[in-house]
């Protein structure tokens, strides 16, 4: 029985989970939750994900939200290749460190740019170029921090093989996944 994956394609964490499932051939049924229509606030979805955010999964009668918890669960349940979420304690700690950092690091920086560059003008008809420029500079600095703290001249963020950390990083780019 496939897991049910609730997601929205504009959600970067959703894209990371979808991509992880596809790359690892995890049997899943993808269901779009239309955020623009407030489907994430419906009683049916709230029963699955009380925080009313995407992504979420349903595996039989087990429901789980929060993208990094979901990917860790899937990696463990489906015994994916070790490079995705290493068994080695220190290698896994590096992946976990990136996953903990990315929400307030790369994700926040990217969201601030998108909100000011795309969403605010889309909804208000006005663009504050000064704010856009400010957040682009912050995003550039954040990418520099990511490279210095995590990449450090390696092939991938947490070593020489791709991991779930890399999927979360790449999915912060619009249209990926």
N, C-alpha and C positions, 0 to 999 in steps of 0.2 A: 504494500500500500504506500503510495507516494506521500511525502510530506506536502502540506499546502503552504505555499509561500505567499504572504500578503505583502505587496510592495507598491511603490509608485516610481515610474521611470525617472522622474526629476529628483528623486531622493538618492543622494550619493551612497549612503549606507545600504539602501535597497539594491543599487546597482552592484555593489561589492558582493552581496549575498547571492544575487542572481548569477553573477559571473563565477563565483566559487562553485555553485551547484553545477553550472554548465561544464566548467573545466574538469570537475571531478565526477561527472556523469552521475550525479545524485538525482535519483528519481524524484521529481517534484511537479506539483501542479501550481503554476504561477497565477495569482489572482491580483489584478490591479485594484487598488483602493484609490478612488478618485478624490484626491485631497481638495480639489477645486469645488467639488460637490459635497464636501464635508462627510464623505462616507466613513472617514476615520472616527467620526463622532457618533456613528449609528450604534444602537444598542447591540446589534449582532457583532460588530467589530469590537466594541468595548468589552464584550464578554471574552474575546480572544486576547485583546491587548488593552488592558485598563488605562494605560497611559495615553491611548489614542494616537500613537505615532506608528510610522512604518519604518522598517519592516517588522514582520512578526511571522512566526511559523506555527503550524498546528501539526503535530505528529501523533496521530490517533487522538487520544483525549488530553495530550500534553500540549500546552500552549506556552510560547516563549517569545518575548520581545527583546529589544536591545540588540543591535546588530553584532556587537563584538561577542556577546553571550551566545547568540545564534551561531556564529561561525565557529566558535570553539566547540559548541555542542555537536554541530555537523561534522567537524573534523574528527572528533572523538568517536561519535556513533558510527560513521562510515569508514573509519580507519583509513583515511586518505594518506597519500604519500607523506612521509615524515617531514619533508621540507616545508610543507604548508604550515604546520604547527608542531615544531620539533618536540620529541620526547626528552631530549637532553635538557636538563633544567636551566642551564645558562642560556642556551639558544632560545628556548621558549620564553625565558624572562626578557630577552631582547625584543621578541615579537610583542609580548604583553606590554612592555614599556612603550613601544610605538603606539599600540592600540589605545593605551591610556592617554598618551599625549595628543593624538591626532584630533580628538574632538575639540579641544581648546587651542590646538595648534593650527595645523593645515586646514581642517574643516572650518573653523571659525573664520580664519582669514579669507578663505574662498567664499564662504557665505556672505561675509560683509561686502566683498566686491560684487557678487551677483545681486544682492539686495539693492545696492546703490546704482549699479550699472544697468540692471535689467528690470527687476521687479518694481522698484519705486517709480521709475518712468512709465512702466506699463500700467500701473494702477493710478498714478497721479497725473501723468502727462508731463511731468517735470523731472529734469535730471540735475542734480547738484554735482557739477564736475569737480568742484573742490573736494567734496566728500569721496567721490570716485578715486581721484588722484591719491588722496590720503590712504584709502584702503588698498589700493594697488601697491603702494610703497610698503605698507605693512605686510601684504601678502608676499612680496618679493623678499622682505627680510625674514619672514617665516620659512620660506623655501630655503633660504640660506641656512637658517638654524637646523632645518630638517637634514640638509646635506651634511652639516658639521656634526650634529649629534648622532644621527642614525646611519647615513650612507657612508660617510668617512672613506670614500675612495673604493668602497666595495662594489661589487656588481649589482647587488640588491640592498634594500634598506637594512636588513638584519643579517647579511652574510653573502655567500656566493651563490645561493639558490633562492628562487622566488618563495615568498611566504605570504600568508594572509595580510601581513602589513603592507606589502606592495599592492595588493588588490585594493585595499582601502585608500591608499595614496593615489593610485591612478584613477580611481572612480571619483575623485574630487574634480577631475577635469570634465567639463560639460560634454554630454553625448557619449561617454564611455560606458561600456557594459552592455 
